[in-house]
């Protein structure tokens, strides 16, 4: 019977260690030591062509000399020897291979060529590869420690129910060691390295139906193979298995340059954050939040899209310590809400403490009594205005945990989730909380980070996917051609005609003056930057002068003429085929300041009307178009329709579009619609 990927990857009956060293202090010497130390019950075949024996055990010269074909091969040899070993594994049909060596795409052209060679070797072989540059695969339940990570050099490693996957090899040891110190343990861990074959998404997906795994933590360096990550996340959500992630690359230096404002505004990290949110994956900002956050995530169900914003109660025995949690929660946009008058009355009746009607529920030193804290938690975990309760305990937590910490433990089964931050260094109290399954945090920043990640996530959105017909070349459309595409999408735009820039007498225009005259050329993406736009042209003579001026400035022979259009505001709507995550759509504050303001909302495309309206609500500048302080309201319903229509480029019947943008799209008064007065389209 053919075994599943999960079986041969994480629980094989036999493993070959190719390149196993006789020196257990060396990287290549560790795997055999770890497997024996852990008590792996499968058959182990060290392979070393230069020795008959390694670490006191028989060594085999090559795979073909083994008494059986191993189910898993872990290669810890040099780069060139690794290439030879992968070829041998593929030829013989070893089900899964993990490769440690580096020297691949991260090193340049030569390494990229090696990766291409690996793909060719694996093609049609049936062999799957983890890596290269993988520090290994570990399943602690089956004592399968196929790793050279030094953090695994100890016996009796604790076993948990979380699966951890990382692009970075060092992070699996960090998960293990830091998690152990916090009472958070793992079922399995994998370092995927360069993902030449198997990806984080595909490996995690292989474990989804494992009853011993409750959820996942991910350390991401790139969005490579995002499609498999999304497919995994959607299936994890169906099974109620939460996913928590940390993604590198928040800096402005990581932004991608592109032809449109959309590309410049939607930098790599913006896209990654949006993508993770669209997949229902909770994202933390700190490593401590990643290590400590999963127990809380497991208690907080993902809100449905469009649900009311969640509210948090922060109750404390020390106002100063609690403020250290309230501040980062507020910065992250989490509503730390004051209790309602009804809840205040219940708190007074239950605890005897006259709590002030403020966002911080300060029990003062009176809260360092079991009855007071337990009573407060009974009230707050049943108060309808709250979705989660954060408890911050002061100095009593260190030597007198029965006073204010034990009530938290005894409330662990409450209907609302509870998170705890202890202000003093109180390892014994934290250990008691962890043993009771209460999410607890060593720092206020990690507490706020994990709470925000849990509450900001939502159920993933199903998205229609369609492949496109290639256009044959990557090329820009001129503005008139772009409007032709927009007509097919039902996107309204200003009436437009094209004229020769050097004409002696203009024709009768199909619209009245004043008009705008613009350079008409596929080679000019941003016309105003090069003197290619003249506004408020009021008669034929001015039209001829504008054409001549644009021709001189841009060397373009044709101009586009449109009527001047006014409205209540300008926005940018853009579509982009992101190389990692696929089609995306963006809404932003429009005009020439779009890239400076960076006030925008991004989604995977296409979006429906409800999602388009949600995007509008996220752009701060558009609040002024909703009838702010008695001002006229803009037609935001028409804007939502336009955004939805543009996003349909992801599934339209024409050639694939790399980028499309309207900047500006004029928003008219409510009931009068929106109208595009510029268009940029680049075919893929």
BALUMPA-623822 format. One record per residue (C-alpha): residue in one letter; z, x, y. Coordinates in steps of 0.2 Angstrom, whole numbers, plus 2048, in hexadecimal, padded with zeros to 3 digits. Example, Ala and Ser with C-alpha at 12.3 -4.5 7.8 and 13.67 -1.06 7.14 Angstrom:
2
A82783E7EAS8248447FB
END
This chain:
684
X800800800X7FB807811X80A80A81CX80C80582EX80B81183DX81E80E840X82281382EX81882382DX81D82883FX82F82483FX83482282DX82982C822X82D831810X826842812X82384E820X81A85F822X82086B830X811875834X81688683CX829885837X83189583BX83E89E831X8498A1841X853891845X856897857X84489685BX83B886860X830886851X840889846X84987984BX84086B843X84586F831X857873836X85986283FX852858831X85E860824X86C85F831X86984D833X867849821X855844820X85283C80FX83F83F80EX83684D807X83485C813X826869811X82787881DX81688081FX815892824X80689C81EX80F8AD821X81F8A9817X8248A3806X83589D80DX83C89681DX84E893820X85289580EX845888808X83488A801X82588B80DX814886809X80488F80FX7FA880814X7F986D813X7ED86D805X7FA8777FBX80786A7FCX80B85F7ECX80784F7F6X7FF84A807X80D848813X80F83881DX81384182DX80F853833X81985B841X80F86A848X81A877851X80D885850X80388E85FX7F5885868X7E788C85EX7F088A84DX7F4878853X7E2874855X7DE87B843X7ED87183CX7E7861844X7D686383DX7DD86682CX7E885782DX7D984C833X7CF853824X7DC84F817X7E183E81FX7F3841824X7F883082BX80183683BX803847843X80E84D851X80985D85BX815867865X80A87486DX80487487FX7F587C886X7EA86C888X7E4862897X7F38688A2X7EB8798A1X7DA8758A8X7C88748A1X7CC87E891X7DA87388CX7D1863890X7C3869884X7D086B877X7D6859879X7C4854878X7C385E868X7D2855861X7CB844865X7BB84985BX7C684F84CX7D083F84CX7C183384DX7BE82983DX7CC834834X7D9827833X7E683483AX7F0830849X7F783D855X80783D860X80484A86EX7FF858870X80E85F87BX81A853871X82B85986FX82C84D860X83083C858X841837853X848828849X85B82A849X85D81C83CX85282582FX858836834X84683B838X848848845X83684F847X83B858857X83E86985FX84886386DX85986D86EX86385D872X861857860X86B866859X87A85D853X880853844X884841844X87A83B853X87E829858X87281B853X86E80D85FX8627FF861X857806870X84680E86EX84281C87BX83182287FX82C83088BX81E83A891X82A848894X830851884X84085688DX845845891X84883F87FX85684C87EX85D84688FX85D834888X866839879X873844882X87783A891X87682A888X88383087BX88F83588AX88D823890X88E81987FX87C81587FX87381A86FX861819869X858814859X84981F85CX84282B869X83083186CX82883E877X81583A878X80F849882X7FD848887X7F983887EX7E983E878X7EA83186AX7F9827868X801820879X81281A87EX80C80887DX80480A86CX814813865X82080686CX8157F8866X8167FE855X8297FB855X8297EA85DX82D7E184DX83B7ED848X84B7E3847X8557F284BX84E7F485CX8537E986BX8497F1879X841800881X84480D88EX835817894X83382789FX8218278A6X8188358AFX80782C8B0X7FF81B8ADX7F38238A0X7EE816893X7F580889DX7EC7FB893X7F77FF883X8077FF88DX8037EE894X7FE7E7883X80F7ED87CX8197E688BX8127D5889X8167D5877X8277DB87AX82A7CD887X8257C087AX8327C886EX8407C887BX8417DB87BX8437E288CX83B7F2893X8437FD8A0X83880B8A8X83981A8B4X8298208BBX8268308C4X81B8328D3X8238288E2X81E8358EFX8108328FCX8088428F5X8038388E6X7F882B8EFX7E682B8EAX7D882D8F6X7CB8208F5X7BC8198FFX7C5809904X7D680690DX7DB7FD8FDX7DA80D8F4X7E4816901X7F1809903X7F38068F0X7F98188EBX7FD81D8D9X80F8188DAX80B8078E2X7FF8038D4X80B8098C7X81A7FF8CEX80F7EF8CFX8087F28BDX8197F48B6X81F7E48BFX8107DA8B9X8147E08A7X8267DA8A9X82D7EB8A7X83C7EF8B2X83B7FF8BCX8498098C2X8498178D0X8568238C8X85982C8B8X86B8258B7X8648148B9X8588178AAX86681E89FX8738118A3X8688018A7X8627FB897X8737F2891X8717E88A2X85F7E48A0X8627DD88EX86E7D1896X8637CB8A4X8557C089FX8447C38A9X8437B58B6X8337AA8B5X8277AE8C3X82A7A38D2X83C7A18CEX8497A18DDX84E7B38E2X85E7B88D7X86F7BA8DFX87D7C68DBX88F7C58DDX8997D58E1X8AB7D38DDX8B77E28E0X8C87E98E2X8C27F68EEX8B77F18FDX8B1803900X8AC8068EFX8A37F68EDX8997F88FDX8928088F5X8897FB8E9X8857EE8F5X87C7FA901X86F8008F4X86D7EE8EDX8697E88FEX85D7F6901X8547F18F1X8527DF8F7X8607D78ECX8697C88F3X87C7CC8F2X8817BB8F6X8927B48FDX89A7A78F3X8987958F7X8A678B8FEX8A97838EDX8AA7948E5X8B679A8F2X8C178B8EEX8C078F8DCX8C47A18DFX8D479C8E9X8D97908DCX8D779B8CDX8DC7AC8D4X8E87A88E3X8DE7B48EEX8D77AD8FEX8C67B58FDX8BD7B790DX8AC7AE90EX8A17BE90EX8947C7903X8A17D28FCX8AE7C98F1X8BD7D48F5X8CC7D08EAX8D67DE8F2X8E37E78E8X8E87D68E1X8D87D78D6X8E07E68CDX8E97D98C2X8E37D28B2X8E57C08B7X8DD7C18C8X8CE7CB8C2X8CB7C08B3X8CD7B08BDX8C07B68CAX8B47BB8BCX8B67AA8B4X8B17A28C5X8A37AD8C9X89A7AD8B8X89A79A8B9X8957998CCX8847918CDX87F79C8DCX8807AC8D2X8747B48C5X87E7C48C2X8907CB8C6X8937DD8CBX8A57E28C9X8AB7F18D3X8BD7F88CEX8C78048D8X8D48118D3X8DD8078C6X8CE8098BAX8D381B8B7X8E48198B0X8E78078AFX8D87FF8A8X8E17F08A1X8E37EA8B3X8D17E78B9X8C67EE8ABX8CC7E589DX8C87D48A5X8B67DA8A6X8B67DE894X8BE7CD890X8B07C589AX8A27CE892X89C7BE889X89B7B4899X88B7A989CX8867B58ABX8847C78A9X8917D38AFX88E7E58B5X89C7F18B9X89E8008C4X8AF80A8C4X8B28148D4X8BD8218CDX8B982D8BFX8BF8228B0X8B68288A0X8C281E895X8C080E89EX8AD81089EX8AD81488BX8B7804888X8AA7FA893X89C802889X8A47FE878X8A67EC87EX8937EB883X8977E9895X8897F28A0X8928008AAX88D80D8B6X89381E8BBX88C81D8CDX88980F8DAX8778148DBX8748128C9X87D8028C9X8727FB8D7X8628028D0X8657FA8BFX86A7E98C6X85B7E98D1X84F7EE8C3X8567E08B8X8557D38C5X8457D78CDX83B7D78BDX8327C78B8X8297C18A8X8187C98A7X8087C08ADX7FA7BD8A1X7EA7C38A8X7D87BF8A3X7CE7CF89EX7BB7D289EX7B17E189CX7A37E48A9X7917E98A9X78F7FA8B1X7847FB8C0X77C80B8BBX7838158C9X7918158D5X78B80F8E6X7908068F6X7887F68FBX7847F390DX78D7E5916X7807D8914X77F7DC901X7927DB900X7917CA908X7847C58FBX7917C98EDX79F7C08F7X7947B08F8X7947B08E5X7A77B18E5X7A87A38F2X7B07AE8FFX7AD7A8911X7A57B491DX79E7B592EX78B7B1930X7827C1931X7707C8933X7697D9932X75E7E0940X7557F1943X7607FB94FX75180095AX7487EF95DX7417EC96EX7457D996EX7527D0964X74E7C095AX7567B095EX7677B1955X76D7A394AX77E7A3953X7847A5965X78A7B396FX7957BD970X7927C7960X7977D7957X78A7E4953X78E7F0944X7857FE93CX77D7F792CX77E80591FX78580790EX789819912X796814920X7A680D918X7B080C928X7A4808937X7B1808945X7B681A941X7A4821945X79F816954X79680A949X79E7FA951X79B7F1962X7A57E2966X7A37D3972X7907D5974X78B7C7980X7787C6982X7687CD97CX7687DC987X77A7E1982X7747DF96FX7657EB972X7717F797AX77E7F696CX7717F995FX76B809968X77D80F96AX78180D958X770815953X77482495DX786825957X783823944X770827942X76F816939X75F80C93BX7657FA938X7747F093FX77D7E093AX7807D2947X78E7C5945X7967B9951X7A77BE958X7B47B594EX7C67B2953X7D57AC94AX7E87AD949X7E97BD940X7E07CB935X7E37D0923X7DC7DB917X7D87D6905X7D17E28F9X7CC7E48E7X7CC7F58DDX7C97FA8CBX7D78068C9X7D38148BCX7E48128B4X7E98008B4X7D87F78B7X7D47EA8C4X7E07E78D2X7E07DC8E2X7E97E08F2X7EE7D6901X7F47E0911X7F67DF924X7E47E192AX7DB7EA938X7DA7FD93CX7ED7FF939X7ED7F9927X7F080B920X7FE80F92CX8077FE92AX8067FE917X80C7EC917X8047E6907X8057DD8F6X7FC7E38E6X7F97DA8D5X7EE7DC8C6X7DE7D28C8X7DA7C48C6X7E87BA8CEX7EA7A78CEX7EE79D8DEX80179D8DBX8007B08D9X7F57B28E9X8027A88F3X8107B38ECX8077C28F2X8057BA904X8187B7904X81B7CA901X8117D0910X81D7D191FX80F7D092CX8097BF925X81A7B6929X8147B593BX8057AA934X81179E92CX81579593CX8237A1941X82E79B94FX82278C954X812797954X80278F94DX80179193AX7F379B932X7E9794923X7F379D916X7EC791908X7DA79790CX7E07A990CX7E87A68FBX7D779F8F5X7CD7AE8FCX7D97BA8F4X7D77B18E3X7C47B18E5X7C37C48E9X7CE7C78DAX7C17BF8CFX7B77CF8D0X7C17D48C1X7B97C78B6X7A87C28BFX7987C38B7X7907D18C1X7917E48C1X7A27EC8C1X7A87EE8D3X7B37FE8D6X7B97F88E7X7B77E98F2X7BF7E6903X7C07DA911X7C87E2921X7CA7D892BX7CB7C6923X7CE7BB932X7DC7AE92FX7D879E939X7E479093EX7EA78592FX7DC77A928X7CE785930X7CD792922X7CA7A5922X7BB7AF925X7B67C1921X7AE7CB92FX7AC7DC925X7A87E0913X7A97F0909X7A37F08F7X7A17FF8EBX7997FC8DAX7A18058CB
END
